[in-house]
Amino acid sequence: MIATASPDPSLHQPLVSPRDRPLPLYTVAELRAIEMHAEAALPAHTLMARAGAASARFLADRIGHDENFAANLPIWIIAGPGNNGGDALVAATGLHRMGIAVEVCMPIEVKPEDARWALAEARAAGVTISAALPASFDSYGWLVDGMFGIGLARPLEGVFAEAAERLSRRAREASRVLALDVPSGLDSDTGNAVGPGAVVRASETVTFIGAKPGLYTASGRDLAGAVTIAPLGLGVDMNLAAPAPIRLNAPALFASRFPARSHATHKGTYGSLAVVGGDTGMCGAPILAARAALHAGAGKVHVAFVGAGGPAYDPPHPELMLHALDDVPLDTMDALAIGCGMGGSVRAAATLRRALSLDVPKIIDADALNLLARDASLADEVAACGAAGDVCVLTPHPLEAARLIGSSAATVQKDRLAAARALAARFASVAVLKGAGTVIAAPDGRVAINPTGSAALATGGTGDVLGGIIGALLAQRLPPYEAALAGVYLHGLAADALTERGHGPAGLTAGELAPVVRELLNRLIYPPHA
């Protein structure tokens, strides 16, 4: 492809799929440090040559394996004025040399030295370059966004904003829109737009060096599409012992913490969970959680109703033991899941305070979170539990998180990683900030972003199911952070599996998740011997 002073084997390095891999997620500051170190040790233009070559290989591979793609349609690439535009120009040169028709739109000529080199190479190779956007994209195959990368600090404007809107429309209608490194206009640290301007929505993204947190949380998951990593010869750190402030959640982070399912075990081996909640008229939430706990492997599951009028038993699952709150010895449980349908009564608050006094692993969810937000003394007791080593798991959605840290939902969503870390620090607990790209943060500084789940989970009761799953894992003696990682991953993966079967994203019900969680648990953690 692009000639360099000596053959560079990294020009042909395989691309990496993030699927099921606990990859580190690099912030802009971390990426800049990696780039500076690499550039000091490599010949000039090496990283740009590798990035462009990887992008060209990606497109050539997609074209070669796409039966519905007309191979004679040219690829259209828009190049911005910076180094992202240089990457795009190198990709165009590589495609051109492969014999693939390509056209480059460069509204403003590139400025940095590396990008100027890439422009000279493209012109020397005979790549078609113009300055104006075409009237229509109908005569093109793949469209490529090479406008701006991780360095963008202001909203897209003018022709670049127009291009972003048109690329996004094409992605929604026909896919085949590739973003280089990150979709232009996306903050790769937070997953939000850079300011109020347009942002490219891509169907796929080839991201360079390593994955970024903003590709997996907030709006980033929708905007980036399917993500592929081009390591550029700098390596993708798979060593779980190596420091990585943020990782992509994957089974390797939690699978080893599950108990063995030996023959010589019994129901007591896998723990007793009490789901505490269900004020009068709100019994469905704790029952949903309890059913999920059964399917997630807890040995025994109790439901302790805070209110009156709870059912005597659950007909679909008579295995559940349903009681009035005062009839459940909470201090004998292996874990507690507190809050589902609990309400905000004085009795509910007293129940939460009593639970916090017990040296039992706890997940605090739903109404119990709102009780913490209203009563500083309860919040302080949670923090005291964590400081003493009894770390709780908190599972707020953005509005609940905002109440807990005295903020607003908009502020929480503006930087979900910062909000999750603030929750973990304030409560000395594992914080599970739910939403697109759920963030799991531990008080010791570990953070993960979850890649599973979708809009199929946007229906009532799915949060109760998640609470029951995490409660079951705590009862099976998984540490709080690993229990949260596993619960969030399996919960989202169940929604993904149901969607693939045609049961989502529209119309999926919370109760459908638990049986699929069981399937996935046995496939991923307890596969049958070959």
N, C-alpha and C positions, 0 to 999 in steps of 0.2 A: 504494500500500500504506500504510505508516505515514506519516502526515503529518509534515513537518518545516517549519522556518521558511521555507525556500525549496526549490524543486525540486532534487532531488539525483540527477544522472544516474548516479551510482555504484550506486543502488538497482537499476539494470537492467544492470549490467556483466556481460558473459558470464562464466560459470564456466570454469575452466581444467582440462583433463585433463593430468596429469603425463606421459602416455605419450610416450616417446622425447624427453623434454625435460630438459636438464641444469639443472634448477631448484635454486636454493639451498634448503637445509634449515635452518630457523631453530631455535635453542635457545630455551628459555624466557626466558633473560636477554636475548637479541636481540629476541624478540617484545615483551617488556615495554618495551624502549627504543623500538621502533617505535611501539607503542601510545601511549606518553607523548608522543612528538613529534607524532603525529597528533592526539591529543585536545587538545593545546595550540593547534592551528591550526584545529580544526573546531568547529561548534556542538555543544552538549550532546547526548548520546545518539546521535550520528551513527554511530559504529562499531557500536553495538548494533542500530540500525535497519537498517544495511546487512547485518549478519550474519544477522539474522532474515529479512530480505527475500530474501537469497540462498538460505537454507534452504527457505523457502516455494516459491520458484521451482523449486528442485531437485525437491521433492516433487511439485509440480504437473506438471512435465515427466515425471517417472517414471510418474505415474498416467495421464497422457495417452497414453503410448507403451507401456503394459503391457496387452497383449491378454488376459492371464489374470487381471487384477485387477478385482475388482468395485468399480466406481467409487462405489457407494453406501455402501461400508464406511467408517466414520469413521477418521481418523488419530488415534492415541493418542500423546500426548507427555507425558513426565515431566520436570518442571522442578525443578532443584535450588535451593538457597537463595542461590546467588551469581549472578555475571554470566552463567554458562552457562545458568542458569535464565531469566535475562532474555532471552537470545537465543532460547530456546525459546518464551517467551511472545510475543515479536515474530513469530516464525514462525507460531504459532498464530493470531494476529490477522490476519496476511496471508492465511493459508489460509481463514479464516472469511470474510474480505471477498471472496475469490474464489468463494465459494459452496461450498467444500469442507468437509464435515463434519469437525470436529476436537474432541477432548476433551483437556483438560490435567489431569494429576495433579500436585499441588504439596503433597507431604507436610509441608514446612516453608515458611512464607511467605518469599519472597525478601527480602533485607536491603539490598544496596547501592543507592545512589541511582538509578543507571541502571536496575537491575532493578525498582525500585519504580515508575519511570516506565513501564516495559514492562508491569507488572502493571495499572496504572491504565488504560493503553490497551486491554489485553485485556478488562478488566471493562467499560469503556465500549462496546466493540464487541459485547459479549454473548457472549464465548467461555465455554463451559462449563468450570468449574474445580472440581475436587474434591480431597480430601486423601488418599483411600484408594486403594490398588491394587485393580484389578478382580479378581474371582475367576478370570476367564479372559480370554485375549486372542482367543478364537475369533471374537468379533463385530467385531474391528478389522482394518483393512488394514495400512497401514504403522505401525510402532512407532518412536518417536523418543526417543533418549537425549539429554536436555538437562540431565543431573544436575550433572556437574562437568567443567571444562575443564583447561587446562594448569596452573592454580594449585593443584591438589589436592596436599596434603602428607601426608595420612594415609590409611589403608585405608578403603574403604567399609564402613559399618556399618548395622545396623538395616534400615529399610525400603529404603534405597538399595542395600544389599548384596543384599537379596531381589529387588529390581527388576533388578539386574545379572544375577543368576542366571537369572531368568525371561526377560529379553531375550535372553540368550545361548542359551538353549534354543530360543527361537523362531528365532533366526538360523540355528542348525544345521538345524532342521526345515523351515523355510519361507522363509528369507531375509526381505527387506523390513524390515530393522532398520537405521535410520539413526542414526549418532552425529554430534552437532554438535561440531565442532572436533577433539576426540579422544574415543575410547571412554572412558567414565568409569572411573577406576581405573588408567588407563595413564599411565606416566611418558613424556611426549612427547620427552624427551631420550634415553632409553635403550631404549625399547621393552619395558620390564619392568613388572610390576605395581607399584603404589605400596604397598609392604608386603605382608603375607600375605593380604589380603582379596580379595574377588571383583572381577572386571574384566568390563566389558561386551564381548561379542563382537558386532560389528556386521557386516552384509553390505555396508554402504557407509558412508563418512565424508565429510562436507563439512567441510573444514578451513579456517580463516579466516586471512587475510593471506598466509600461505605454508605450505608443507608443513613437517613436522617430522621429524627423524631417527627418532624412535621409532615412526613409522608404517610404517617400511620395514625395521627390523631387529629381531632377537630375536623376541619374541612379537607385536610390533606388526603384522607383515604379516598374521598370522592374525586378530588382533583387529579391525583397522581395515577389512578387506575392501577393496573398490575405493575409491580416494581421489579426490576432486574438490576443487579449490582455489577458494575464493571470495576474491579479492584485496581486496575491500572498498574499491576505489578507491585502494589504496596501491601498486598495481603489483606485478607479478611480475618480478623481475630476471632478464632473459635475456642480459645482457651478460657474456660469458665473461671479459672483461678486468676486470670489477668484482670486488672482493674478496668471496669467499664461502668461509668456512672449511670448509663441508660442502656438497657438491652431490650430486644424484641422477645416477648414472651414465647416460650416453646417448651415442649415436654422435657427437654434435657435439663431445664431449670428445676423441675419438681418431681420427675418420675421416680427417682431413687428414694424419695421420702415416703412412698406408700408402703404400708405393711405387706409382708409376704402373705399369700393366701395358702398357707400350708394345710395339709389334711388334718393335722392334729390341732385344730383351732375350733372355736365356738363363737356364739354371738357376742359374748363378753369381750372377745379378743378385739372386736371392731368398734367397741365403744357404745355408750348410751348418750343420745342427744336429747335435750329438751328444747322444743321450740316454744318460746314464751311470747304470747301475744293474744290476739283475738278478743278485743273488747266486744261488748254486746252488739250483735249485728254485723260483726266483721270477722267471722270465723273462717271465711274462705282463705284468707291470706296465710295464716299459719298452717292450714291443712295443705295448701299448695307447697309450702316450704317443707313440710314434713314428708310429703310424698316424694319430693325431690331428694330428700336426705336418704330415704330408703333405697332409691335407685342409685345413689352415689356410694352405697356400701356401708352405711352405719349399721351396727349390729342391732340396736334397739332405738326406736324413735318414740318419744313422748310429745304430746302437745299439752301445754299448760294454758288454759283459757283464763285471761284476766277478767273477762266479763261473764255475765250470766247467759244462759240459754245455749251453751255449746252442745253439739251433738254427742250422743253417747258413744258412737263409733263411726268410722268412715267406711261406707259400704264397698267402694271400689278397693279399699286397702284396709281390711280389718286388722292387718298387722300393726297398724298404728295404735298407740295407747293414748286415748283422749281423757283428760282430767280437768277438773277445776284446779286453778292455780294452787290453792292451799293443800291439795292432795298430792302434789309432786315434790319429792325431796330433792330440791335443786342441788343441794350440796353433795349428793351422791352421783351426779351426772359427770360424764367425761367432757362434755362441752354444752354450751348454751347458745341458742340463736334467739336474740331478743329484738322485738320491735314490730314484727309483721302484724298489721291490723291492731296494734296495741292501744291506739288512741293516746290522748294527752291528759288523762284524768289524774287526780291526786293518787289514786291507787296504782296507776301505771308508773308514775314517777317513783313511788315507794318501792314498787317491784324492781325497777331498774336499779335503784340504790342498793337494795338487798342483793341483787345479782352481782353488782360490782364488788361487794364485800367478800364474795366467794372466790377461792383460789381455783378457778375453773376456766379453761379457755373459752372465750366469748366472741361472737360476732354481733355487732350492734348495727341495726338496720332500721330504715323506715321511720316509724313514729318515735322510736327510741332516740334517733338522731335529733329529731326536733325537740325532744325533751332536754337533750344535752345543750342545744342551742339556747334554750330558754332559761336554763338553770346553771349558772357558772359553777356552783358547788358540785353538781353532777359531772360537769366537764372536767373539773379538777380531779375528781375521783378516778376518772378514766386515765388521766395523765399519771396519777399516782400509781395506778395499777401497772402501767407500762414501765414506769421508773423502777418498780419493784420486781420487774421481770415477767409480770402477768400481762403480756402484750395482747390487746384486743385487736379485732379487725373491724374497721368502720367502712360501710359501703354506701356513701352518699351519691346521689345524682347532683348535677351542678347547682341547683337551687338549694338543696340541703347543705352542700359543701359551703356555699356562700354564707348561709346562716351560721354555720359552725365557726367560720373564721372572720365573721363580721365584714363580709364583702358583698358583692352582687354577682348574680349568675353570669352577667356579661363579662365581668372582670375575671371570674374563674375560667370562662371559656377562652378568654384572650390569651391566657398562658396556663394550660391545664397541668403542665409539669410543675410549674411553680406552686399552683394551688394544691396539688397532691402532696408535694413536699411540705408545704405549710401545715397541712392537716396532720401529716405524720409527725412533724415536730411538735405541734401544739398539744396533741393528745398522746404522744409517745406510743403510737399505735400504727398498725398497718392500715394505710388509707387506700381504698379502692374507689377512685373517682370514675364513676360510670359514664358512658357516652361513647361516641364514635372514637375508637382507639382508647379503650379504658386504660387508665394509668394506675399502676399499683406501686405504692411507695412505702418503704419501710423506714422506721425511725433511725436505723443505722446508716441510711443514705442510699441503699439499693433502690433502683427504680426500673420498672419494666413497662412497656406499652404493649397492649394485647392486639394481635392482628386478626383475631377471629370475631365473628358476629356481624350483624348487618341490620338493616331497617326491619327485618323480620322480628326483631326483639322489641320493636316499638309498639307494644301492646300491654294491657294491664296484667299484672301478676308475674311478669318475667323476672322482676327484681326479687320477689319472694322466692322464686325457684332458685335464683343465684344464692340467696341467703341460706336456703336449706342445703345446697350442695356444699358451700364452704363450711357450714356447721357440721355436716357429716364428716368432712375431711379433718376438721379439728378433733372430732370425737375419735377418729382413727389415729390421732396423735401426730398428724402432720404439723410441723411448725407453722405459726400464723402466716408468715410471708409465703411459704410454699403452698399452704392451703388456699390462700387467696389467688396465687398464680394459677394453680390447677383448676380451681372452681371457675374463674373467669374464662380460662381457655376452653374448658369443656363445654361450658354454657354457650359460648359463642359458636363453637364448632358444631354443637347440636343444631343451632339455628341454621348454620350454613348447610349442614347435611339435609335438613328438612327442606330447605329452599331448593337444593338440587333435586329432591324428590317431587317437587311441584307443590309443596305445602307452604311456601312463602315466596317472596317477602310479604305479600298481602294475605291477611287472614290467618296467619299462624297463631295458635293459642298457647298460653303459658303451659298448660297441662301437657302439651305434646312434647315438651322438651325433655322431661325426666327419663322416659324410656330410651331416648336416643343418647342421653348422657351415659346411661348404663352400657349401651352398645360400645360407645367410644372408649369408655373407661376400660372395658375388657379387651378392646382391640389394642389400645395404646399402652396400657399398664400391665394387663394380665393376659397376653395373647396365649392361645393354646400351644402346647408344645408340638413342634413339627413331627 
